[in-house]
Structure formats: C-alpha cells, structure tokens
Amino acid sequence: GAGVSQSPSNKVTEKGKDVELRCDPISGHTALYWYRQSLGQGLEFLIYFQGNSAPDKSGLPSDRFSAERTGGSVSTLTIQRTQQEDSAVYLCASSRRPLNQPQHFGDGTRLSIL
Amino acid sequence: QQQVKQSPQSLIVQKGGISIINCAYENTAFDYFPWYQQFPGKGPALLIAIRPDVSEKKEGRFTISFNKSAKQFSLHIMDSQPGDSATYFCAASIMDSNYQLIWGAGTKLIIKP
C-alpha cells in the first residue's frame, strides 16, 4: 500500500506498562508527525521529524513520552509507565518537502490503559 | 493568537441540504487553510485547502469561502449526503516557515436521510 501504515491498530495494556507504537510513512516523505486524539476531541501535536534535523519535541506531554525515527523512515513512539490518561488514538502523519503540506495520516493506534 | 476556533461542535443537516462549518483565526501570518475529513476509525484526510490570495475555492460539492479581513473561513457542503457524515477539522499554518498545522476542535456532521 502507498499510505501511512501504523501498528498495532489496537493496544490494550495495564497501567504502568511500557508501550511502543510504530509508524511507517509514505515512501519519499521526509516529514513525520505524531498526534494524539482523545475521544471526540481534536488533534494534539506531539512531535515532528524532518530528515536528519533535530526533532521538534515541544508537544510531548511528559518525559514518559519519547519517539525515534530510524534511517529517516520508520518511527516509534514509546510511552513508559503508562497512565489511564494516556488512553487515546495516536495518529501518525507524513508529508513531502518543501511545503510540508498536505499531511497524510495513518488510521492510528487506539491505546487503552486498564 | 495561535488558536483556530471552529463552530459548531456538532451539526445535523437533512439530506440534500447545505452544511456550513465556520472557523476563525487570529494570526494574520497564516497563509494555508486546509479542511480535513475524518471517518470513525480512520485518520483525517485532506478534503480541500485554500491560500489567502483567493476568496473561494470549489471542488465538487465542497467549497471553502475565505474572508481575509474578518479572519474567517468556512466549509460549505452542497447537496449534503449521508456519506458526508464525518468529523470535519479546519486548520491553519504558515507555509514557508512553519510545518505545524494549528487545528480547530472539529465538527461532527450528521446527514439525516
């Protein structure tokens, strides 16, 4: 497929566990974004990667959240010591330079913390 | 000043009617205004976008109207269909210098058959 791929599509875990969410962007897209969407809410920016530049981590809500992007392609969002308020849909998007728009979204990972 | 305010929060329209969703912004440096459509269980997808050099852009049944002086833009869906039922998000950004989209809170649109 040519779209943004996210895995897993659903993740249920116990409070206090660590989780890893994966995003495979569209081939050739150098920009990659992570967003969080709580039930019935808008999109909350988490982090932005652009090529080999230092990522913009300004949206990460706490130091329990981190993200990596290996080889300028696949990205992993890690949430350590999960809390119930982390329950949300985590969306990944990618875009092409130089305009960075439009952003193409995956279908998200629905994370539920018990 | 970075906010984009979207209204209404939810909207019910009869099939065949016109759906109108409004957004307002404060930052006059914004120069790219997209609308995204999101179906349940799916990620948002770009529907239509406008730059401030035009006051209106139409793609099929979907039209963006842009009022630069009022700092407002709106999405009009003509002849609304049940398949248009989705959540719609407006957003804004500065194309040349800023990658971040500033998102509205979303409008849940229901088209009644």
Interface residues (C-beta under 8 A of the other chain):
Chain A: V4 A31 G40 Q41 G42 L43 F45 Y48 Q50 D56 L91 A93 S95 L99 N100 Q101 P102 Q103 H104 F105 G106 D107 G108
Chain B: Y32 P34 G41 K42 G43 P44 A45 L46 A49 F89 S93 M95 Y99 Q100 L101 W103 G104 A105 G106 K108
